[in-house]
Amino acid sequence: MPQPRKQFGQHWLRSDTALRQIVAAAELQPSDRLLEIGPGTGILTRQLLPLAAAVVAVEIDRDLCKQLVKSLGDRPNFLLLQGDILSLDLSQHLEPFPAFQNPNKVVANIPYNITGPILELLLGAIAAPNPNPFDSIVLLIQKEVADRLCAKPGSKTFGALSVRVQYLASCEWICHVPAKAFYPPPKVDSAVVRLRPRPIATPATNPRKLDTLVKLGFATKRKMLRNNLKSVVDRDRLTALLEQLHLDPQVRAEDIGVEQWVALSNLLLEDVEAVAVAPTVE
């Protein structure tokens, strides 16, 4: 087994139980085309190849790529790309390989130090969702981040990341993976989550405004929302809008669900537009 490199945040998963749970969560069909980020030694890749039509693996470590080519290069449904997933133009690299184009699912044990950027790459952002969403995204990530992704309003872990991701996808907790399941063991526990990208039932009228509102709302934890948003809306007006949404005027950002954030953003936009078209009194 190659020595993990700290610069790439490498920790080799060695738990058969965790591997089985990851694969089961992907609900693979023979027609699926998969994207795997950071295949490492190929331990997960080997589980995926017999169950899918195609697996595109993106690995940044050149030495690992050489080993993966030696061990898996003869598999007809395996394509390995060497590079950084955050800067790689995937569609361009897949153009010569029709059978591997347009992956519909992601299954990966991703480097924890770039979890945020990878989530945005796969899902997009509130103001710019991924125009070609995946059917599902199964990720092995740091437990703390998994807690935040799957958090419910009112919990200590519900925050801006929860709102941003849950606006774009449903989030399901699959299982806990202890640090001892890896070599070398990381300093934190991990978890498997499944994201299913989907359009929200009632989208934001102005997604960019919603994104800004969420950022401001969570700027200072445990502060009342009316204090965090005082730079963009008068306290009395915000109180009236919160009451219109049947929310306590003293509510905090972490107590408001995604749908309520959207509703508040839309009401604020209507408020601004109403002021803009109000007749001038001579």
C-alpha positions as CSV (number, residue, x, y, z in Angstrom):
1,M,0.0,0.0,0.0
2,P,1.5,3.4,-1.0
3,Q,2.2,5.9,1.7
4,P,-0.6,8.5,2.0
5,R,0.5,12.1,1.2
6,K,-0.4,14.8,3.6
7,Q,-0.4,17.5,0.9
8,F,-3.3,15.8,-0.8
9,G,-5.2,15.0,2.4
10,Q,-4.9,11.3,1.7
11,H,-6.3,8.7,4.2
12,W,-6.9,5.2,2.8
13,L,-10.3,3.7,3.7
14,R,-9.9,0.1,4.8
15,S,-13.3,-0.7,6.2
16,D,-15.3,-3.3,4.2
17,T,-18.4,-2.3,6.1
18,A,-18.1,1.4,5.0
19,L,-17.4,0.4,1.4
20,R,-20.6,-1.7,1.3
21,Q,-22.6,1.1,2.7
22,I,-21.2,3.6,0.2
23,V,-22.0,1.3,-2.7
24,A,-25.5,0.5,-1.4
25,A,-26.2,4.2,-1.0
26,A,-25.4,4.8,-4.6
27,E,-28.2,2.5,-5.7
28,L,-26.3,1.6,-8.9
29,Q,-28.0,0.5,-12.1
30,P,-26.1,-1.2,-15.0
31,S,-26.7,1.9,-17.1
32,D,-25.1,4.3,-14.6
33,R,-22.1,6.4,-15.6
34,L,-20.1,7.4,-12.5
35,L,-17.7,10.1,-11.5
36,E,-15.3,9.2,-8.7
37,I,-13.2,11.9,-7.2
38,G,-9.9,10.9,-5.7
39,P,-9.9,7.1,-6.2
40,G,-6.6,6.8,-4.3
41,T,-5.6,3.1,-4.3
42,G,-8.7,2.1,-6.1
43,I,-10.4,0.3,-3.2
44,L,-13.8,1.9,-3.9
45,T,-13.3,1.8,-7.7
46,R,-13.0,-1.9,-7.7
47,Q,-16.4,-2.2,-6.0
48,L,-18.0,0.2,-8.5
49,L,-16.7,-1.2,-11.8
50,P,-18.8,-4.4,-11.9
51,L,-22.0,-2.5,-11.1
52,A,-21.9,0.4,-13.6
53,A,-21.6,1.0,-17.3
54,A,-18.7,3.4,-16.8
55,V,-16.5,4.9,-14.1
56,V,-14.6,8.1,-14.7
57,A,-12.0,8.6,-11.9
58,V,-10.2,11.8,-11.4
59,E,-6.9,11.6,-9.4
60,I,-4.5,14.4,-8.7
61,D,-1.6,12.2,-7.5
62,R,0.6,11.2,-10.5
63,D,2.1,8.2,-8.7
64,L,-1.3,6.8,-7.7
65,C,-2.4,7.2,-11.3
66,K,0.5,5.0,-12.5
67,Q,-0.6,2.3,-10.0
68,L,-4.2,2.6,-11.0
69,V,-3.4,2.2,-14.6
70,K,-1.4,-1.0,-13.8
71,S,-4.1,-2.5,-11.7
72,L,-7.3,-1.3,-13.4
73,G,-6.2,0.0,-16.8
74,D,-7.5,-3.1,-18.6
75,R,-11.1,-2.6,-17.5
76,P,-13.1,-1.5,-20.5
77,N,-15.5,0.6,-18.4
78,F,-12.8,2.5,-16.5
79,L,-11.3,5.8,-17.5
80,L,-8.7,7.6,-15.4
81,L,-8.0,11.3,-15.7
82,Q,-5.0,12.8,-13.9
83,G,-5.6,16.3,-12.6
84,D,-7.3,18.6,-10.0
85,I,-11.1,18.1,-10.1
86,L,-11.5,21.8,-9.2
87,S,-9.8,23.0,-12.3
88,L,-10.3,20.1,-14.7
89,D,-12.7,20.7,-17.7
90,L,-14.4,17.4,-17.4
91,S,-16.7,17.7,-20.4
92,Q,-13.7,18.6,-22.6
93,H,-11.6,15.7,-21.4
94,L,-14.5,13.3,-21.9
95,E,-15.3,14.5,-25.5
96,P,-13.2,11.7,-27.1
97,F,-14.9,9.1,-25.0
98,P,-18.6,8.9,-25.7
99,A,-19.3,6.0,-23.4
100,F,-18.0,8.0,-20.4
101,Q,-19.7,11.4,-21.2
102,N,-22.2,13.0,-18.9
103,P,-21.8,11.0,-15.7
104,N,-25.2,10.8,-13.9
105,K,-24.0,9.9,-10.4
106,V,-21.1,10.7,-8.1
107,V,-19.6,8.2,-5.7
108,A,-16.5,9.4,-3.8
109,N,-14.3,9.5,-0.7
110,I,-13.2,13.1,-1.1
111,P,-10.3,15.1,0.4
112,Y,-11.7,16.8,3.5
113,N,-9.7,20.0,2.9
114,I,-11.6,20.8,-0.3
115,T,-15.1,19.6,0.6
116,G,-16.7,23.0,0.3
117,P,-15.4,23.7,-3.2
118,I,-16.2,20.2,-4.4
119,L,-19.8,20.6,-3.1
120,E,-20.1,23.8,-5.1
121,L,-18.6,22.2,-8.1
122,L,-21.1,19.3,-8.0
123,L,-24.2,21.2,-6.9
124,G,-23.6,24.8,-8.0
125,A,-24.7,27.7,-5.8
126,I,-28.0,29.2,-4.9
127,A,-27.5,31.9,-7.5
128,A,-26.2,29.5,-10.1
129,P,-27.3,25.8,-9.7
130,N,-25.5,23.2,-11.7
131,P,-27.4,23.2,-15.0
132,N,-26.8,19.5,-15.5
133,P,-27.5,18.1,-12.1
134,F,-26.5,14.6,-11.1
135,D,-29.1,12.0,-10.2
136,S,-27.4,11.4,-6.8
137,I,-24.1,12.3,-5.1
138,V,-22.8,9.9,-2.4
139,L,-19.8,11.2,-0.5
140,L,-17.7,10.1,2.4
141,I,-16.9,13.4,4.2
142,Q,-15.9,14.7,7.6
143,K,-18.6,14.0,10.2
144,E,-18.9,17.6,11.2
145,V,-19.6,18.7,7.7
146,A,-22.1,15.8,7.3
147,D,-23.9,17.0,10.4
148,R,-24.2,20.5,8.9
149,L,-25.4,19.2,5.5
150,C,-28.2,17.1,7.1
151,A,-29.1,19.4,10.0
152,K,-32.6,20.4,10.8
153,P,-33.7,24.0,11.7
154,G,-33.3,24.6,15.4
155,S,-30.3,22.4,15.8
156,K,-26.9,23.7,16.8
157,T,-25.4,22.5,13.5
158,F,-27.9,24.2,11.2
159,G,-26.1,27.0,9.5
160,A,-25.5,28.8,6.2
161,L,-24.1,25.7,4.6
162,S,-27.2,23.8,5.5
163,V,-29.4,26.3,3.8
164,R,-27.3,26.6,0.7
165,V,-27.0,22.9,0.1
166,Q,-30.6,22.0,1.1
167,Y,-31.8,24.7,-1.3
168,L,-30.2,22.7,-4.1
169,A,-30.6,19.1,-2.9
170,S,-32.2,16.8,-0.4
171,C,-29.6,15.5,2.1
172,E,-29.6,12.1,3.7
173,W,-27.4,10.7,6.4
174,I,-26.3,7.2,5.5
175,C,-23.8,6.1,8.2
176,H,-21.0,7.0,10.6
177,V,-17.5,6.0,9.7
178,P,-15.0,6.1,12.6
179,A,-11.5,7.4,12.2
180,K,-10.1,3.9,12.8
181,A,-11.6,2.9,9.5
182,F,-8.8,4.7,7.7
183,Y,-5.0,4.5,7.4
184,P,-3.6,6.7,8.8
185,P,-6.6,7.5,11.0
186,P,-7.6,11.2,10.6
187,K,-8.1,13.3,13.7
188,V,-11.9,13.4,13.1
189,D,-14.6,10.9,12.4
190,S,-16.3,10.7,9.0
191,A,-19.8,10.0,7.6
192,V,-21.4,9.0,4.4
193,V,-24.1,11.3,3.0
194,R,-26.3,11.1,-0.1
195,L,-27.4,14.3,-1.9
196,R,-30.2,14.2,-4.4
197,P,-30.1,17.4,-6.5
198,R,-33.6,18.8,-7.2
199,P,-35.3,22.1,-7.8
200,I,-36.9,23.5,-4.6
201,A,-40.7,23.6,-4.7
202,T,-40.9,27.5,-4.4
203,P,-37.6,28.9,-5.7
204,A,-36.3,32.4,-4.7
205,T,-37.4,35.2,-7.0
206,N,-33.9,36.6,-6.7
207,P,-31.5,33.8,-5.8
208,R,-28.6,36.2,-5.4
209,K,-30.5,38.2,-2.9
210,L,-31.3,35.0,-1.0
211,D,-27.7,34.0,-0.9
212,T,-26.7,37.5,0.5
213,L,-29.5,37.3,3.1
214,V,-28.4,33.9,4.3
215,K,-24.8,35.1,4.6
216,L,-25.8,38.1,6.7
217,G,-28.3,36.2,8.7
218,F,-25.7,33.7,9.9
219,A,-22.9,36.3,10.2
220,T,-23.1,36.3,14.0
221,K,-24.3,33.1,15.6
222,R,-26.9,33.2,18.3
223,K,-27.8,36.8,17.4
224,M,-31.5,37.5,16.6
225,L,-32.1,37.8,12.9
226,R,-33.4,41.3,13.2
227,N,-29.9,42.4,14.5
228,N,-28.0,40.5,11.8
229,L,-30.2,41.9,9.0
230,K,-30.4,45.5,10.2
231,S,-28.1,46.7,7.4
232,V,-30.6,45.6,4.8
233,V,-34.0,45.9,6.4
234,D,-35.5,48.1,9.1
235,R,-36.1,46.3,12.3
236,D,-39.8,47.1,12.6
237,R,-40.4,46.2,8.9
238,L,-38.5,42.9,9.5
239,T,-40.6,42.2,12.6
240,A,-43.8,42.6,10.5
241,L,-42.5,40.3,7.8
242,L,-41.5,37.6,10.3
243,E,-45.0,37.8,11.9
244,Q,-46.5,37.5,8.4
245,L,-44.5,34.2,8.1
246,H,-45.7,33.1,11.6
247,L,-42.2,33.4,13.0
248,D,-41.2,34.8,16.3
249,P,-39.8,38.4,15.9
250,Q,-36.9,37.3,18.1
251,V,-36.1,34.3,15.9
252,R,-32.4,33.4,15.1
253,A,-31.1,32.4,11.7
254,E,-30.6,28.8,12.7
255,D,-34.3,28.4,13.6
256,I,-35.5,29.2,10.1
257,G,-35.9,26.4,7.5
258,V,-35.0,26.7,3.8
259,E,-38.5,27.3,2.6
260,Q,-38.9,30.1,5.2
261,W,-35.6,31.7,4.1
262,V,-36.9,31.7,0.5
263,A,-40.3,33.2,1.6
264,L,-38.5,35.9,3.6
265,S,-36.3,36.8,0.7
266,N,-39.2,37.0,-1.7
267,L,-41.2,39.2,0.7
268,L,-38.3,41.6,1.1
269,L,-38.0,41.8,-2.7
270,E,-41.7,42.6,-3.0
271,D,-41.2,45.2,-0.3
272,V,-38.4,46.9,-2.3
273,E,-40.4,46.8,-5.5
274,A,-43.5,48.2,-3.8
275,V,-41.5,51.2,-2.5
276,A,-39.9,51.7,-6.0
277,V,-43.3,52.0,-7.7
278,A,-45.1,54.0,-4.9
279,P,-46.5,57.2,-6.2
280,T,-44.8,60.4,-5.2
281,V,-46.9,62.8,-3.0
282,E,-46.7,66.4,-4.2
